[in-house]
Amino acid sequence: MILTRPLYLPFSVPRRAARAARARRALATTLLGALCLAGCSSPGRETTASSQVPGQLSGATREHIARAVPPPSNAGDARAYRRDAARHVYEINRTRVYAGKLPPMLYAIGTLQVRLDAGGRVSSMHWLRAPTHAPEVVAEIERSVLDAAPFPVASRLGAVIWTDTWLWDRGGQFQLDTLSEGQE
């Protein structure tokens, strides 16, 4: 038997194909809409001057105070950069720096490692020794670091990790170990 006309599939096959095409278009439209909405959302882990940075233990954020860009640091290594960063923190926090020798018993001691990008902005913090018995001190130290940004640009180093020990007295004043005048 020879067929002279083409073999047609039942009517339901073209309808299924059309239904599948509509479903694909609907899915594509939904995904496109979701992508558009995702573009309007807040930035994920991108940090701004007022946001928190990775490694913070408190919810401290930067105060919006316009500051002049500090002169660049000519330090050749991270150890030499410590002095420049500490001087910068002292300059920003003049009224909070303890003058003279610290008392024999300190309220809190904390060692903080701060990662600075090539522009002197804080990109992360890591507590090597956090004064967990004094969460208000943790918040004040983190706020002081964020407020001091931007730090002097380490022109010979690029990005740098600054580590310092914060010596905190009961009155809310501090010294950094790098520039400390010692204890009584």
MONORNOR-V932315 format. One record per residue. N is the residue number from 1. PHI is phi in radians with two decimals (999 if undefined). PSI is psi in degrees with one decimal (NA if undefined). Layout:
# MONORNOR-V932315
n=N phi=PHI psi=PSI
n=N phi=PHI psi=PSI
This chain:
# MONORNOR-V932315
n=1 phi=999 psi=127.9
n=2 phi=-1.84 psi=130.3
n=3 phi=-1.55 psi=129.2
n=4 phi=-1.78 psi=-15.7
n=5 phi=-2.05 psi=153.5
n=6 phi=-1.15 psi=152.4
n=7 phi=-1.44 psi=119.1
n=8 phi=-1.74 psi=141.6
n=9 phi=-1.41 psi=162.3
n=10 phi=-1.04 psi=158.6
n=11 phi=-1.00 psi=-29.8
n=12 phi=-1.19 psi=-25.8
n=13 phi=-1.15 psi=-50.2
n=14 phi=-1.08 psi=-34.9
n=15 phi=-1.14 psi=-40.8
n=16 phi=-1.10 psi=-40.2
n=17 phi=-1.13 psi=-41.5
n=18 phi=-1.15 psi=-41.0
n=19 phi=-1.10 psi=-41.8
n=20 phi=-1.13 psi=-39.7
n=21 phi=-1.11 psi=-42.3
n=22 phi=-1.11 psi=-40.5
n=23 phi=-1.11 psi=-41.1
n=24 phi=-1.12 psi=-41.2
n=25 phi=-1.12 psi=-41.7
n=26 phi=-1.11 psi=-41.7
n=27 phi=-1.12 psi=-44.1
n=28 phi=-1.09 psi=-41.2
n=29 phi=-1.13 psi=-42.2
n=30 phi=-1.09 psi=-45.8
n=31 phi=-1.12 psi=-40.3
n=32 phi=-1.10 psi=-42.1
n=33 phi=-1.09 psi=-41.7
n=34 phi=-1.12 psi=-40.4
n=35 phi=-1.13 psi=-40.2
n=36 phi=-1.09 psi=-43.8
n=37 phi=-1.17 psi=-36.1
n=38 phi=-1.12 psi=-32.0
n=39 phi=-1.19 psi=-20.9
n=40 phi=-1.61 psi=-5.6
n=41 phi=-1.38 psi=173.6
n=42 phi=-1.24 psi=154.1
n=43 phi=-1.16 psi=138.2
n=44 phi=-1.03 psi=-100.0
n=45 phi=-1.70 psi=7.7
n=46 phi=-1.17 psi=132.5
n=47 phi=-1.76 psi=142.1
n=48 phi=-2.01 psi=177.7
n=49 phi=-1.09 psi=-27.5
n=50 phi=-1.82 psi=-1.2
n=51 phi=-1.62 psi=168.2
n=52 phi=-1.29 psi=161.0
n=53 phi=-2.08 psi=157.3
n=54 phi=-1.01 psi=140.5
n=55 phi=1.70 psi=-7.4
n=56 phi=-1.21 psi=143.1
n=57 phi=-1.74 psi=-15.5
n=58 phi=-2.04 psi=176.9
n=59 phi=-1.66 psi=19.9
n=60 phi=-1.06 psi=140.2
n=61 phi=-2.27 psi=166.7
n=62 phi=-1.37 psi=140.8
n=63 phi=-1.36 psi=145.1
n=64 phi=-1.50 psi=83.6
n=65 phi=-2.09 psi=126.2
n=66 phi=-1.26 psi=125.6
n=67 phi=-2.20 psi=148.1
n=68 phi=-1.28 psi=149.6
n=69 phi=-1.24 psi=126.4
n=70 phi=-1.20 psi=157.4
n=71 phi=-1.11 psi=149.7
n=72 phi=-1.17 psi=153.8
n=73 phi=-1.58 psi=139.9
n=74 phi=-1.80 psi=18.6
n=75 phi=-1.10 psi=140.8
n=76 phi=-1.60 psi=-14.9
n=77 phi=-2.62 psi=170.6
n=78 phi=-1.09 psi=-33.8
n=79 phi=-1.13 psi=-41.7
n=80 phi=-1.24 psi=-31.3
n=81 phi=-1.17 psi=-26.4
n=82 phi=-0.92 psi=-43.5
n=83 phi=-1.11 psi=-43.5
n=84 phi=-1.13 psi=-43.0
n=85 phi=-1.15 psi=-42.4
n=86 phi=-1.12 psi=-43.3
n=87 phi=-1.06 psi=-39.0
n=88 phi=-1.12 psi=-44.5
n=89 phi=-1.09 psi=-41.5
n=90 phi=-1.07 psi=-42.3
n=91 phi=-1.06 psi=-43.6
n=92 phi=-1.24 psi=-33.7
n=93 phi=-1.95 psi=41.3
n=94 phi=-0.87 psi=-44.7
n=95 phi=-1.31 psi=-13.6
n=96 phi=-1.81 psi=-3.1
n=97 phi=-1.45 psi=129.0
n=98 phi=-1.25 psi=124.4
n=99 phi=-1.57 psi=132.9
n=100 phi=1.57 psi=-165.8
n=101 phi=-1.33 psi=139.3
n=102 phi=-1.25 psi=154.3
n=103 phi=-1.15 psi=159.9
n=104 phi=-1.12 psi=-32.5
n=105 phi=-1.89 psi=116.0
n=106 phi=-1.66 psi=151.5
n=107 phi=-1.30 psi=-40.3
n=108 phi=-2.68 psi=147.5
n=109 phi=-2.32 psi=129.0
n=110 phi=-2.43 psi=139.5
n=111 phi=-1.97 psi=120.3
n=112 phi=-2.12 psi=134.5
n=113 phi=-1.86 psi=123.9
n=114 phi=-2.06 psi=124.1
n=115 phi=-1.61 psi=122.3
n=116 phi=-1.95 psi=136.3
n=117 phi=-1.38 psi=-179.3
n=118 phi=-1.12 psi=-17.4
n=119 phi=-1.66 psi=4.3
n=120 phi=1.45 psi=9.8
n=121 phi=-1.55 psi=146.8
n=122 phi=-1.30 psi=121.7
n=123 phi=-1.84 psi=-25.7
n=124 phi=-2.88 psi=164.0
n=125 phi=-2.28 psi=148.6
n=126 phi=-2.49 psi=119.0
n=127 phi=-1.41 psi=120.2
n=128 phi=-1.49 psi=-33.7
n=129 phi=-2.58 psi=102.0
n=130 phi=-1.63 psi=136.4
n=131 phi=-1.35 psi=75.6
n=132 phi=-1.14 psi=-20.4
n=133 phi=-1.28 psi=-12.6
n=134 phi=-2.31 psi=76.2
n=135 phi=-1.06 psi=-26.6
n=136 phi=-1.18 psi=-30.4
n=137 phi=-1.26 psi=-40.9
n=138 phi=-0.98 psi=-47.0
n=139 phi=-1.12 psi=-41.0
n=140 phi=-1.18 psi=-39.2
n=141 phi=-1.13 psi=-46.9
n=142 phi=-1.09 psi=-40.7
n=143 phi=-1.13 psi=-40.5
n=144 phi=-1.09 psi=-40.2
n=145 phi=-1.15 psi=-45.8
n=146 phi=-1.13 psi=-38.4
n=147 phi=-1.19 psi=-29.5
n=148 phi=-1.34 psi=-13.7
n=149 phi=-1.22 psi=142.9
n=150 phi=-1.40 psi=142.9
n=151 phi=-1.42 psi=166.3
n=152 phi=-0.99 psi=133.8
n=153 phi=-1.22 psi=128.3
n=154 phi=-1.45 psi=85.7
n=155 phi=-1.06 psi=-29.9
n=156 phi=-1.61 psi=-9.8
n=157 phi=-1.96 psi=-29.2
n=158 phi=1.37 psi=-130.1
n=159 phi=-1.20 psi=144.1
n=160 phi=-2.52 psi=153.0
n=161 phi=-1.89 psi=120.3
n=162 phi=-1.84 psi=123.1
n=163 phi=-2.08 psi=130.5
n=164 phi=-2.61 psi=157.7
n=165 phi=-1.83 psi=127.7
n=166 phi=-1.70 psi=123.1
n=167 phi=-1.84 psi=114.9
n=168 phi=-2.03 psi=128.8
n=169 phi=-1.69 psi=172.9
n=170 phi=-1.17 psi=-23.1
n=171 phi=-1.42 psi=-0.6
n=172 phi=1.56 psi=12.0
n=173 phi=-1.81 psi=161.3
n=174 phi=-2.51 psi=166.9
n=175 phi=-2.37 psi=151.2
n=176 phi=-1.66 psi=140.5
n=177 phi=-0.95 psi=-36.0
n=178 phi=-1.04 psi=-36.7
n=179 phi=-2.02 psi=16.5
n=180 phi=-1.11 psi=145.8
n=181 phi=-1.65 psi=8.2
n=182 phi=1.59 psi=-173.1
n=183 phi=-2.14 psi=157.7
n=184 phi=-1.19 psi=NA
